Amino acid sequence: MRIRPVVGVRAKLRTKHAGHFGSTSGEKGKFGLTTTQILRVVRKLESFGMIDCLQLLHFHIGSQIPTTTLLCDGVSEASQIYCELTRLGAHMRVLDIGGGLGIDYDGSKSSDSDLSIGYTLEEYACAVVGTVKGVCDRKGVKNPVLCSESGRAIVSHHSVLIFEAVSSSLSSAPPMPGSTLALDYLVEGLTDEAKGEYRSLTAAALRGEYESCLMYSDMLKQRCVELFKDGCLGMEQLAAVDGLCELVSKALGVADSVSTYNVNLSVFTSIPDFWGIGQLFPILPIHWLEQQPKMRGILSDLTCDSDGKIDKFIGGESSLPLHELNDNVSGGGGYYLGMFLGGAYEEALGGVHNLFGGPSVVRVQQSDGPQSYAVTRAVPGPSASDVLRVMQHEPELMFQTLKHRAEECLSHEEAYSVAPLANMLARSFNSTPYLVPGPVAGSCGLVNNNAGGGGGLMNGCRDYYYAVDDAAVDTATGEEEQWSYVCA
């Protein structure tokens, strides 16, 4: 073709980024050529009369560079290699400094954390340009064209993960018996050892020995748990002991006041770096901002995995300031939280753990309208059928098999029709795996043809369920129409 190529090399610098994201840097780094290998490339190009084709040098000392001191160290080393290549006859033009421009995830502007950086964008640029210019001027080499690949800094802000807290639970026991008679009943049902611990607890309380109160309270609770396991204590008595111990903890100000907020997402799908490498992201409510949060909570996702929770937050916090959920939430008002700065990797890394696919995506752009933004596109997330196909299952065959089994079970039951059940199955395959607010009634269950008013074997209404809204899917009667819900 008689075309002379433009050649570039990536250098494996000796400068080592010691942070979490610097494992690709240093002499043991994953990518790049050592100085010895670069010299071999130069000799090879010389032997073919193509040394003038070598025009670019690239390096990368790791993502999330914490300080300009480390940055300048790496850029200085690369600039020296650039100048040496020029001396050896290469027609060097471009120095690609790779990525590394960091993000201040926790707002601390500190260089001591993997979650922050100790410089501004302007300081980063000045450090790069000043270092390259200084080395090249000393060597008498023309300053290169500088390129960067700052992916994290560019795309981290491009998306916000918005998810709903659908319910909350506070780990608290029922109140202790309210009457002396009930308390006497509780004590009389205890063994002698447990009675002794109860008396020690009350005596310590009368003396004001609060640490002893906590100790005896814990001993009493553990003793009663063992008695319950052995069948020597009733459930009502165990619950009363829990209430008594909770009352002691609250009175002494040591009760656990952190609630668990159940959120409509999968950590493994939407925030995989939190689970995988302990990466923290800013998370905060985007509702009720005019009200001061009065609760502390951790976030628990929909998966069955024990790791499916968020209990570490920016600033070293083990819980998040949140608002108390009220009846308006279950009535459709909603309480939404946002996770920010996750645009760099979270969407690409997310999997289908527990068969939860990606969330729905809404594209928003700035505009001159009254709201200062416009929704330009809304794409629903994958359905249950889509996720099943990813895992190499056949949802069409699964649907037909389940429908056939339902027909067999109801073949001798004239009072019930299989059509509503088939419709429910079709809706389930075509629905999102995530929770959807609305009633279940009419979405699933068997309908008794002889019962008036839609009675029979029907589920009641719930606030959240795993199905699509009835209004979103038309009812079908034929076999092909039923399956069309899944294929749509």
Number of C-alpha atoms within 10 A of each C-alpha: 3 4 5 9 11 12 16 16 16 18 22 25 24 18 20 19 24 16 15 15 15 18 16 19 24 20 15 12 18 11 17 19 19 15 14 9 13 18 14 13 16 19 15 13 17 16 10 8 10 18 21 18 18 23 21 21 22 19 24 28 30 24 25 25 28 27 20 21 12 16 22 19 16 24 27 21 18 27 24 15 17 26 22 15 21 19 13 13 15 22 16 26 16 18 23 21 22 19 20 24 26 26 26 22 21 19 13 15 17 16 16 13 17 22 23 21 24 20 20 16 12 8 12 20 13 13 18 19 16 14 19 23 18 14 20 18 12 9 15 10 16 13 19 21 11 14 13 15 14 16 16 20 21 14 14 18 14 12 19 16 20 19 18 18 21 21 18 18 12 13 12 15 15 13 15 19 18 9 9 9 10 14 16 11 13 21 18 11 14 19 14 11 11 20 16 14 19 21 14 18 24 14 14 18 16 11 10 11 12 17 12 16 24 19 14 22 25 18 17 25 20 14 16 24 17 12 17 15 10 9 10 14 18 15 11 10 21 17 18 21 27 23 19 20 25 22 19 20 18 12 11 13 10 11 15 13 14 18 20 21 24 19 23 22 27 28 27 26 22 24 24 21 19 19 15 10 9 10 17 23 20 15 17 17 20 13 14 12 10 6 8 10 14 9 15 19 23 21 21 23 20 18 18 10 14 8 15 20 22 22 15 18 18 18 12 9 10 14 19 22 16 21 18 16 17 13 9 10 17 17 11 13 10 19 23 18 19 15 20 18 23 24 19 17 17 21 17 12 13 19 18 16 14 15 20 26 26 23 22 13 15 13 11 13 10 11 11 8 8 7 8 9 12 14 11 10 10 11 10 11 18 18 22 22 25 21 22 18 12 12 11 8 13 13 21 16 10 14 20 16 12 14 20 13 12 16 17 12 11 13 12 9 12 10 13 19 17 20 20 20 20 27 26 22 25 27 29 22 25 24 25 25 26 22 19 18 18 19 18 22 14 18 23 20 20 22 20 19 14 12 12 8 8 14 13 16 13 16 15 11 12 12 15 17 17 17 25 25 17 16 7 9 15 12 17 17 12 12 13 9 15 21 22 15 20 21 14 6
